[in-house]
Amino acid sequence: MKKFDYYIFIDYSEGLIGYMIIENNKISELITKISKFAHYRRIKHRNQYIQSIKKRIKKENMFSCIFKVKIRKLKDNLEIYSDILDFLKKNDNCLIFISVDNKQYISFKKIIDVIDVKNIKIVQESALKKDSKEYQISLVIDTLLNIERLKAKGKGVRQTY
């Protein structure tokens, strides 16, 4: 198994798109902090889950493990892609793993194909193995998007990143 220098997760949720970049040396620390994370659509008591996770994020200081995170409206997806391309350009000597939401995969792949991708592994989110560290970490951006989406609908407490 390759040891990647960075992991990038791009996810989409009802009109929002976001990404998260994590350095390899922070993966183990983050994994220990996200043991309670789950995919939102599989949660039965969603409001309680979101409130609990918000507290956990703050208590565990989860953002100390994340190199960068950004969430925007879907219409601003070019800003998201531009940030990622800039990151890839600055780190062209690093091995990078990228997980992309299935709905964004084709458009992201078209953009990425214009650059040299020999050091980059791109996978669809659905291809992540359920108990893998990549799958577990993808739940973080999934949850952050859902918190942001609910905040926009007025159903959540304001959360800043």
Backbone bond lengths (Angstrom), bond angles and torsions (degrees), N, CA, C in turn:
res aa  C-N    CA-C-N  psi(-1)  N-CA   C-N-CA  omega(-1)  CA-C   N-CA-C  phi
1 M - - - 1.462 - - 1.522 109.44 -
2 K 1.323 116.39 132.98 1.450 121.18 179.76 1.522 110.66 -69.03
3 K 1.303 114.37 147.26 1.456 119.77 174.13 1.524 106.81 -104.02
4 F 1.311 116.09 109.24 1.453 121.52 -177.30 1.528 110.09 -84.58
5 D 1.333 115.26 149.74 1.459 120.63 177.02 1.525 110.83 -80.20
6 Y 1.327 115.86 -37.07 1.467 121.95 -179.49 1.512 110.17 -136.66
7 Y 1.317 114.49 150.86 1.457 122.34 174.75 1.526 106.95 -122.56
8 I 1.332 115.77 129.25 1.464 121.26 178.35 1.518 107.68 -119.91
9 F 1.326 115.69 132.34 1.457 121.50 179.12 1.520 107.99 -122.63
10 I 1.334 116.11 122.93 1.459 122.61 178.91 1.520 106.67 -114.62
11 D 1.331 115.80 126.28 1.458 119.15 -177.17 1.526 109.83 -136.26
12 Y 1.317 114.90 161.86 1.457 124.00 -176.83 1.519 107.90 -132.14
13 S 1.336 116.78 142.23 1.457 120.67 175.22 1.521 109.54 -153.63
14 E 1.307 116.42 109.58 1.470 124.04 173.85 1.523 114.20 36.31
15 G 1.291 117.28 67.25 1.460 121.25 175.17 1.513 115.06 89.26
16 L 1.325 117.78 0.63 1.459 121.69 177.24 1.521 109.63 -120.98
17 I 1.305 115.02 148.62 1.464 120.68 173.99 1.525 106.79 -135.13
18 G 1.318 115.37 144.94 1.453 118.68 -179.85 1.509 111.28 -152.83
19 Y 1.311 114.04 164.38 1.454 119.18 175.76 1.524 109.30 -139.54
20 M 1.306 113.58 160.91 1.452 121.86 179.57 1.521 107.06 -143.73
21 I 1.338 115.90 133.98 1.459 121.23 177.78 1.517 107.94 -117.08
22 I 1.326 115.77 132.75 1.463 121.52 -179.52 1.520 108.65 -129.88
23 E 1.310 115.66 134.73 1.461 120.99 175.29 1.526 108.75 -77.86
24 N 1.312 116.55 147.01 1.458 121.33 -178.80 1.534 112.30 -54.94
25 N 1.322 117.36 -40.49 1.465 119.68 -176.43 1.533 113.31 -70.31
26 K 1.321 118.70 -5.80 1.470 122.51 178.26 1.533 112.85 -104.31
27 I 1.333 116.04 -5.94 1.472 120.80 -175.83 1.528 111.94 -59.12
28 S 1.314 117.52 -51.09 1.478 120.77 -177.04 1.523 111.39 -60.61
29 E 1.309 115.86 -43.07 1.473 120.22 179.45 1.530 110.56 -62.83
30 L 1.325 116.67 -43.14 1.458 120.24 -179.68 1.527 111.23 -66.35
31 I 1.309 117.35 -41.94 1.473 121.34 -179.27 1.528 110.60 -56.22
32 T 1.325 117.60 -40.85 1.473 120.10 -179.85 1.526 111.85 -66.88
33 K 1.320 117.37 -24.96 1.465 121.20 -177.71 1.518 113.67 -88.78
34 I 1.333 117.97 -11.71 1.470 119.95 -173.68 1.525 113.55 -114.39
35 S 1.291 116.82 23.07 1.469 120.00 -176.25 1.530 113.18 -61.39
36 K 1.301 118.42 -23.98 1.470 121.72 -178.13 1.527 113.63 -93.76
37 F 1.317 117.92 0.22 1.449 120.95 -178.27 1.528 110.52 -75.45
38 A 1.343 115.35 144.79 1.464 121.75 178.94 1.530 108.06 -146.89
39 H 1.333 116.31 163.33 1.460 119.06 176.03 1.520 109.19 -69.24
40 Y 1.302 115.89 129.72 1.461 123.54 -173.94 1.524 112.39 -55.48
41 R 1.329 117.21 -43.63 1.466 118.31 -175.92 1.521 113.06 -68.43
42 R 1.317 117.52 -13.83 1.472 120.42 178.75 1.526 112.25 -94.67
43 I 1.318 116.96 -3.70 1.471 122.16 -177.01 1.525 109.41 -83.82
44 K 1.320 115.58 135.54 1.454 120.83 179.42 1.536 111.17 -80.96
45 H 1.313 117.42 -48.47 1.467 122.77 -178.02 1.526 108.27 -105.64
46 R 1.312 115.09 80.42 1.465 121.15 -170.47 1.523 114.03 -65.60
47 N 1.319 117.90 -42.99 1.472 119.34 -178.58 1.525 111.54 -62.26
48 Q 1.316 116.91 -43.50 1.461 120.65 178.26 1.524 110.66 -64.41
49 Y 1.322 115.77 -40.03 1.468 119.82 178.71 1.526 110.56 -60.59
50 I 1.325 116.86 -49.22 1.468 120.63 -178.41 1.523 110.60 -61.28
51 Q 1.314 118.22 -44.91 1.464 120.58 179.39 1.533 111.22 -62.25
52 S 1.319 116.61 -41.73 1.462 121.38 178.80 1.524 111.58 -64.37
53 I 1.315 116.44 -43.46 1.467 120.58 -178.74 1.523 110.87 -67.86
54 K 1.328 117.95 -38.23 1.473 120.42 177.18 1.532 110.60 -57.78
55 K 1.325 115.69 -44.21 1.472 120.31 178.65 1.527 110.22 -64.27
56 R 1.301 116.05 -42.08 1.472 120.79 -179.13 1.537 111.24 -64.60
57 I 1.311 117.00 -40.70 1.465 121.25 178.81 1.522 109.79 -58.98
58 K 1.312 115.46 -46.12 1.469 120.53 -179.07 1.535 111.21 -68.74
59 K 1.322 116.55 -48.19 1.469 121.83 -177.71 1.523 112.17 -61.86
60 E 1.321 116.35 -42.86 1.466 121.70 -177.27 1.532 112.72 -83.28
61 N 1.331 117.56 -4.38 1.462 122.39 -177.17 1.531 110.10 50.14
62 M 1.311 114.42 51.59 1.449 121.79 -173.75 1.528 113.62 -60.22
63 F 1.308 117.00 -32.02 1.461 119.68 -177.19 1.522 112.66 -68.94
64 S 1.321 117.65 -12.87 1.462 119.87 175.35 1.537 111.11 -69.67
65 C 1.314 116.66 -18.35 1.474 121.77 179.52 1.520 112.67 -93.42
66 I 1.317 116.62 -10.08 1.460 120.83 -173.99 1.524 109.12 -104.72
67 F 1.326 115.68 126.86 1.460 121.42 -179.88 1.523 110.61 -67.30
68 K 1.337 116.52 -46.80 1.460 120.65 179.25 1.515 109.80 -158.15
69 V 1.323 115.65 143.39 1.458 122.23 175.43 1.526 107.81 -141.36
70 K 1.331 115.37 140.88 1.467 119.50 177.53 1.521 107.92 -149.05
71 I 1.323 115.28 137.65 1.459 121.99 177.88 1.531 107.59 -129.77
72 R 1.317 115.83 132.00 1.457 122.59 -179.61 1.524 109.76 -139.47
73 K 1.343 115.13 167.97 1.461 119.71 172.92 1.524 108.15 -67.12
74 L 1.312 116.16 150.11 1.459 121.65 -176.47 1.527 112.33 -56.29
75 K 1.316 117.35 -33.03 1.466 119.87 179.77 1.527 111.45 -63.93
76 D 1.327 117.34 -16.49 1.467 122.40 178.02 1.520 112.16 -100.08
77 N 1.351 117.01 25.35 1.462 119.93 -177.12 1.532 112.17 -62.83
78 L 1.322 118.60 -25.96 1.467 119.84 177.33 1.523 111.08 -65.51
79 E 1.320 117.70 -32.86 1.469 120.59 175.28 1.528 110.05 -63.81
80 I 1.310 116.04 -42.82 1.471 121.41 178.44 1.524 109.40 -62.17
81 Y 1.317 116.79 -50.82 1.461 120.95 -179.16 1.524 111.49 -62.51
82 S 1.319 117.08 -38.95 1.462 121.54 178.99 1.530 111.05 -62.80
83 D 1.332 116.37 -43.79 1.478 120.41 176.75 1.522 110.92 -57.99
84 I 1.319 115.43 -44.49 1.463 119.82 -178.24 1.526 110.80 -67.24
85 L 1.323 117.38 -42.88 1.463 120.37 177.51 1.525 111.40 -61.40
86 D 1.329 117.13 -41.07 1.476 120.58 176.25 1.526 110.55 -60.99
87 F 1.329 116.47 -43.32 1.459 121.04 178.74 1.528 110.49 -62.08
88 L 1.326 116.83 -44.60 1.464 120.94 179.91 1.527 111.13 -63.40
89 K 1.314 116.28 -39.61 1.468 120.92 179.36 1.534 110.87 -64.47
90 K 1.331 116.52 -42.78 1.472 121.07 -179.84 1.522 112.19 -70.66
91 N 1.314 116.65 -23.52 1.469 121.60 -176.99 1.519 111.48 -118.77
92 D 1.322 116.72 39.78 1.462 120.86 -174.63 1.531 113.84 -68.26
93 N 1.308 117.66 -10.96 1.468 120.80 177.66 1.536 112.08 -96.61
94 C 1.319 117.46 3.48 1.468 122.15 -177.95 1.524 111.00 -101.85
95 L 1.335 115.12 152.73 1.465 120.73 170.95 1.527 107.39 -84.16
96 I 1.329 115.93 126.94 1.464 119.82 -174.37 1.524 109.98 -129.89
97 F 1.329 114.89 131.88 1.457 123.35 175.84 1.524 107.56 -102.07
98 I 1.337 117.26 130.46 1.466 121.04 178.98 1.527 108.95 -127.49
99 S 1.329 114.94 124.46 1.460 121.66 173.02 1.523 107.15 -106.89
100 V 1.337 115.79 128.10 1.461 120.77 -176.96 1.524 109.60 -122.71
101 D 1.324 115.83 134.78 1.458 121.82 175.10 1.529 109.04 -51.96
102 N 1.312 116.78 140.42 1.461 121.74 -176.97 1.527 112.57 -54.15
103 K 1.334 117.61 -38.56 1.467 121.00 -177.54 1.529 112.39 -71.55
104 Q 1.313 117.52 -21.20 1.460 121.67 -179.09 1.531 112.54 -103.52
105 Y 1.316 116.73 -7.91 1.465 121.60 -171.72 1.527 112.88 -58.18
106 I 1.318 118.27 -50.77 1.466 121.45 -175.24 1.528 110.74 -62.50
107 S 1.336 117.56 -47.82 1.468 119.07 -179.11 1.526 111.09 -66.55
108 F 1.324 117.84 -37.41 1.461 120.16 178.10 1.526 110.47 -66.60
109 K 1.311 116.48 -42.70 1.470 121.91 -179.45 1.533 110.56 -61.20
110 K 1.330 117.68 -39.71 1.467 121.22 177.57 1.523 111.12 -61.26
111 I 1.318 116.81 -40.88 1.467 120.94 179.49 1.527 110.43 -69.71
112 I 1.317 116.38 -43.34 1.472 122.20 -177.21 1.528 111.51 -67.89
113 D 1.324 117.25 -30.22 1.463 120.82 -177.48 1.526 113.68 -63.40
114 V 1.325 117.93 -16.58 1.467 120.17 179.47 1.528 112.53 -78.99
115 I 1.323 116.51 -11.66 1.469 119.69 177.79 1.528 109.61 -112.00
116 D 1.308 115.78 166.21 1.461 121.43 179.11 1.526 108.36 -73.66
117 V 1.323 117.37 120.93 1.467 121.21 -174.18 1.523 113.55 -111.23
118 K 1.330 118.15 26.36 1.465 119.55 -176.59 1.530 113.43 -66.99
119 N 1.320 117.89 -24.83 1.465 121.34 -179.37 1.521 112.43 -102.49
120 I 1.326 116.64 11.51 1.460 121.03 -174.66 1.521 109.86 -122.53
121 K 1.335 115.34 133.19 1.467 120.39 173.23 1.525 107.00 -112.59
122 I 1.325 116.21 120.24 1.466 121.74 -179.05 1.527 108.32 -111.80
123 V 1.338 115.67 128.00 1.463 120.67 178.01 1.527 109.92 -131.66
124 Q 1.315 114.96 152.21 1.460 119.72 172.90 1.520 108.36 -75.11
125 E 1.311 115.60 147.01 1.465 120.50 -179.63 1.531 111.19 -55.82
126 S 1.311 117.78 -37.99 1.468 121.17 -178.44 1.528 112.50 -66.11
127 A 1.337 117.74 -16.96 1.467 120.92 -179.59 1.531 112.45 -86.10
128 L 1.326 117.65 -6.43 1.468 120.13 178.69 1.521 109.60 -70.11
129 K 1.318 116.52 134.47 1.461 120.80 177.97 1.520 108.83 -72.50
130 K 1.323 115.58 135.90 1.464 121.92 -169.78 1.530 114.96 -51.58
131 D 1.301 119.70 -42.64 1.466 120.17 -176.61 1.527 113.42 -99.97
132 S 1.320 117.04 11.25 1.463 119.55 -179.48 1.525 110.87 -75.32
133 K 1.328 115.88 160.08 1.466 119.61 178.04 1.520 110.11 -63.83
134 E 1.328 117.56 -34.08 1.466 120.74 178.87 1.527 110.72 -63.98
135 Y 1.323 116.69 -42.06 1.464 120.93 177.96 1.533 110.16 -62.73
136 Q 1.324 116.36 -46.99 1.462 120.58 -179.47 1.520 111.06 -59.37
137 I 1.318 116.48 -43.38 1.464 120.03 -178.38 1.529 110.92 -70.10
138 S 1.327 117.96 -32.25 1.461 120.05 177.59 1.528 111.38 -61.76
139 L 1.331 116.57 -24.18 1.464 120.55 178.25 1.531 111.82 -66.93
140 V 1.322 117.04 -24.78 1.467 120.53 -179.65 1.522 109.70 -66.85
141 I 1.329 118.13 -53.02 1.468 119.78 -179.65 1.520 110.28 -65.71
142 D 1.323 117.79 -35.88 1.462 122.05 175.89 1.525 110.04 -58.15
143 T 1.310 116.94 -46.51 1.463 121.85 -179.17 1.526 111.51 -68.40
144 L 1.334 117.01 -42.11 1.465 120.20 178.52 1.531 110.99 -61.41
145 L 1.323 117.26 -39.41 1.461 120.53 177.15 1.529 111.21 -63.79
146 N 1.316 116.57 -41.45 1.462 119.83 179.14 1.522 111.86 -67.85
147 I 1.312 117.93 -36.94 1.469 120.82 175.26 1.526 109.36 -62.02
148 E 1.307 116.43 -45.96 1.466 122.00 -179.62 1.530 111.20 -64.27
149 R 1.319 116.72 -41.93 1.472 121.52 179.26 1.521 111.03 -63.01
150 L 1.320 116.51 -43.84 1.464 120.39 179.18 1.522 111.39 -68.12
151 K 1.323 116.04 -35.82 1.467 120.20 177.23 1.526 109.61 -61.36
152 A 1.331 117.10 -42.79 1.459 122.35 -179.74 1.528 111.46 -64.64
153 K 1.327 116.12 -31.30 1.460 120.41 177.66 1.528 112.29 -83.54
154 G 1.326 116.88 -3.23 1.455 120.26 179.75 1.509 114.02 81.67
155 K 1.335 117.29 18.06 1.468 120.87 -177.25 1.529 112.13 -104.60
156 G 1.294 117.02 3.47 1.462 117.97 -175.97 1.509 112.45 -136.14
157 V 1.293 116.04 164.22 1.450 122.02 175.16 1.520 108.29 -78.20
158 R 1.302 116.34 141.63 1.471 121.05 -176.61 1.528 110.82 -59.22
159 Q 1.318 115.58 128.57 1.459 122.08 -178.91 1.520 108.79 -122.48
160 T 1.321 117.59 132.89 1.463 120.35 177.66 1.516 109.86 -116.64
161 Y 1.314 115.67 152.97 1.464 121.17 -178.88 1.499 109.47 -120.58
